[in-house]
Amino acid sequence: MTGLIKHSWLESGCVYGYRKVTSDLKDLGESCSKHRVAKLMKLEGIKAQIGYSKRKGHYSGKPAVFADNVLNR
C-alpha cells in the first residue's frame, strides 16, 4: 500500500495530499480510507506541498520622466 501511495505522490510532482492520493488509489481499485492513507503518509514522511511561491513582478516600462521645476518650488 505504501508503494502505491508513494508512486501516486511522486507522479503528482510531490504536490498531492492524502485526499487526492486516496482518490487516485480508489481509481486504481484499491480499497482504503482517507484516514489510513493519511496515517501511512505521515509514517513515510510524505507531505503535500503547501502553497505556491509567487512570481516576482518586473518593471517593463520606461522610467518616469519628471517635469522641470519651472516654478522653483
ROZA-245018 format. One record per residue: residue number from 1; z, x, y of N, C-alpha, C in turn. Coordinates in Angstrom, 3 decimals. Each point is the difference from the previous one (the first is absolute). Example, Ala and Ser with C-alpha at 12.3 -4.5 7.8 and 13.67 -1.06 7.14 Angstrom:
2
(1; (7.800; 13.190; -5.690); (0.000; -0.890; 1.190); (0.000; 0.900; 1.200)),
(2; (-0.720; -0.350; 1.050); (0.060; 0.820; 1.190); (0.730; -0.770; 1.090)),
This chain:
73
(1; (0.000; 0.829; -1.192); (0.000; -0.829; 1.192); (0.000; 0.875; 1.258)),
(2; (0.809; 1.067; 0.002); (0.052; 0.851; 1.191); (-1.331; 0.696; 0.240)),
(3; (-0.724; 0.290; -1.075); (-1.323; 0.615; 0.157); (-0.966; -0.929; 0.708)),
(4; (0.036; -1.279; -0.351); (-0.865; -0.982; 0.664); (0.392; -0.181; 1.461)),
(5; (1.305; 0.005; 0.251); (0.488; -0.155; 1.377); (-0.465; 1.173; 0.846)),
(6; (0.177; 1.209; -0.530); (-0.391; 1.193; 0.751); (-1.510; 0.039; 0.225)),
(7; (-0.761; -0.412; -1.010); (-1.460; -0.019; 0.120); (-0.441; -0.978; 1.098)),
(8; (0.597; -1.182; 0.014); (-0.341; -1.003; 1.014); (0.371; 0.489; 1.390)),
(9; (1.158; 0.642; 0.104); (0.475; 0.509; 1.288); (-0.902; 1.122; 0.509)),
(10; (-0.421; 0.893; -0.894); (-0.880; 1.100; 0.402); (-1.387; -0.504; 0.382)),
(11; (-0.494; -1.032; -0.696); (-1.306; -0.571; 0.346); (0.004; -0.612; 1.392)),
(12; (1.166; -0.489; 0.426); (0.090; -0.609; 1.326); (0.114; 1.045; 1.101)),
(13; (0.017; 1.276; -0.367); (0.168; 1.043; 1.000); (1.460; 0.177; 0.368)),
(14; (0.893; -0.304; -0.918); (1.458; 0.113; 0.194); (0.489; -0.914; 1.113)),
(15; (-0.611; -1.166; 0.120); (0.334; -0.941; 1.063); (0.727; -1.226; -0.536)),
(16; (-0.392; -0.489; -1.168); (0.527; -1.261; -0.525); (1.486; 0.074; -0.305)),
(17; (0.672; -1.121; 0.219); (1.391; -0.159; -0.379); (0.092; -0.786; -1.290)),
(18; (1.219; -0.439; -0.328); (0.200; -0.659; -1.293); (-0.721; -1.332; -0.096)),
(19; (-0.199; -0.697; 1.119); (-0.663; -1.306; -0.061); (-1.456; 0.132; -0.433)),
(20; (-0.729; 0.891; 0.647); (-1.417; 0.156; -0.327); (-0.192; 0.692; -1.341)),
(21; (0.907; 0.912; -0.348); (-0.082; 0.646; -1.310); (0.224; -1.039; -1.094)),
(22; (0.962; -0.909; 0.209); (0.243; -1.077; -0.961); (-1.239; -0.869; -0.152)),
(23; (-0.641; -0.307; 1.116); (-1.221; -0.800; -0.036); (-1.101; 0.711; -0.790)),
(24; (-0.134; 1.316; 0.208); (-0.999; 0.775; -0.746); (0.286; -0.021; -1.499)),
(25; (1.275; 0.136; -0.360); (0.364; 0.005; -1.418); (-0.273; -1.353; -0.645)),
(26; (0.260; -1.069; 0.738); (-0.266; -1.333; -0.541); (-1.500; -0.230; -0.170)),
(27; (-0.808; 0.582; 0.900); (-1.454; -0.087; -0.150); (-0.473; 0.727; -1.263)),
(28; (0.739; 1.051; -0.382); (-0.342; 0.746; -1.215); (0.503; -0.694; -1.263)),
(29; (0.776; -1.077; 0.176); (0.500; -0.739; -1.152); (1.379; 0.438; -0.454)),
(30; (0.671; 0.804; 0.803); (1.341; 0.485; -0.333); (1.028; -1.031; 0.460)),
(31; (0.967; -0.316; -0.845); (1.031; -0.961; 0.404); (1.187; 0.772; 0.568)),
(32; (0.304; -0.243; 1.264); (1.099; 0.700; 0.660); (0.430; -0.808; 1.214)),
(33; (1.228; 0.238; 0.434); (0.491; -0.668; 1.204); (0.032; 1.008; 1.138)),
(34; (0.050; -0.517; 1.219); (0.008; 0.900; 1.158); (1.277; 0.824; 0.050)),
(35; (1.107; -0.568; -0.515); (1.269; 0.731; 0.006); (-0.045; 1.197; -0.950)),
(36; (-0.631; -0.196; -1.144); (-0.119; 1.089; -0.968); (-0.889; 1.108; 0.546)),
(37; (-1.096; -0.390; 0.624); (-0.917; 0.992; 0.575); (0.697; 0.760; 1.121)),
(38; (0.767; -0.711; 0.835); (0.719; 0.652; 1.095); (1.010; 1.003; -0.550)),
(39; (0.697; -0.374; -1.069); (1.001; 0.885; -0.589); (-0.651; 1.243; -0.595)),
(40; (-1.108; -0.189; -0.714); (-0.694; 1.141; -0.597); (-0.593; 0.920; 1.067)),
(41; (-0.506; -0.594; 1.080); (-0.537; 0.820; 1.089); (1.109; 0.819; 0.648)),
(42; (1.166; -0.595; 0.158); (1.127; 0.715; 0.599); (0.448; 1.156; -0.893)),
(43; (0.033; -0.239; -1.316); (0.392; 1.062; -0.931); (-0.996; 1.154; 0.001)),
(44; (-1.279; -0.303; 0.182); (-1.038; 1.031; 0.023); (-0.133; 0.674; 1.368)),
(45; (0.641; -0.566; 1.015); (-0.105; 0.566; 1.349); (-1.283; -0.387; 0.707)),
(46; (-0.589; -1.116; -0.407); (-1.244; -0.479; 0.607); (0.360; -0.961; 1.123)),
(47; (-0.528; 0.272; 1.196); (0.288; -0.860; 1.145); (-1.299; -0.400; 0.679)),
(48; (0.025; -1.168; 0.616); (-1.156; -0.464; 0.762); (-0.046; 0.737; 1.332)),
(49; (-1.187; 0.100; 0.553); (-0.135; 0.576; 1.329); (0.452; -1.043; 1.001)),
(50; (0.897; 0.391; 0.889); (0.527; -0.930; 0.988); (-0.671; 0.288; 1.330)),
(51; (-0.786; -0.937; 0.485); (-0.671; 0.157; 1.286); (-1.146; 0.992; -0.077)),
(52; (-0.737; 0.059; 1.044); (-1.120; 0.906; 0.106); (0.113; 0.732; 1.327)),
(53; (-0.447; 1.250; 0.038); (0.045; 0.741; 1.252); (-1.076; -0.536; 0.934)),
(54; (0.341; -0.112; 1.246); (-0.946; -0.517; 0.985); (-0.878; 1.133; 0.506)),
(55; (-1.249; -0.328; 0.237); (-0.908; 1.002; 0.541); (0.289; 0.195; 1.474)),
(56; (-0.004; 1.237; 0.427); (0.218; 0.280; 1.408); (-1.251; -0.374; 0.783)),
(57; (0.219; -0.580; 1.159); (-1.127; -0.326; 0.855); (-0.501; 1.258; 0.696)),
(58; (-1.204; -0.017; 0.424); (-0.520; 1.145; 0.729); (-0.706; -0.498; 1.257)),
(59; (0.007; 0.829; 0.992); (-0.596; -0.348; 1.274); (-1.478; 0.343; -0.060)),
(60; (-0.860; -0.993; 0.206); (-1.427; 0.265; -0.139); (-0.762; -0.268; 1.292)),
(61; (0.688; 0.028; 1.111); (-0.680; -0.265; 1.258); (0.069; 1.201; 0.926)),
(62; (-0.461; -0.207; 1.205); (0.057; 1.073; 0.984); (1.361; -0.034; 0.686)),
(63; (0.459; 1.133; 0.501); (1.273; -0.007; 0.723); (-0.123; -0.826; 1.279)),
(64; (1.119; -0.550; 0.426); (-0.001; -0.852; 1.185); (-0.389; 0.810; 1.236)),
(65; (-0.770; -0.626; 0.878); (-0.406; 0.640; 1.251); (0.801; -0.645; 1.115)),
(66; (0.781; 0.811; 0.699); (0.819; -0.519; 1.086); (-0.758; 0.128; 1.318)),
(67; (0.196; -0.985; 0.850); (-0.647; 0.027; 1.315); (0.688; 1.042; 0.879)),
(68; (-0.746; 0.517; 0.947); (0.564; 0.972; 0.938); (1.074; -0.662; 0.854)),
(69; (0.981; 0.787; 0.397); (1.101; -0.494; 0.817); (-0.456; -0.017; 1.462)),
(70; (-0.750; -1.030; 0.361); (-0.570; -0.085; 1.343); (1.082; -0.320; 1.025)),
(71; (0.968; -0.817; -0.350); (1.037; -0.428; 0.933); (1.178; 0.966; 0.048)),
(72; (-0.045; 1.058; -0.772); (1.061; 1.009; -0.046); (1.364; -0.620; -0.282)),
(73; (0.063; -0.804; -1.004); (1.285; -0.599; -0.367); (0.585; 0.720; -1.179)),
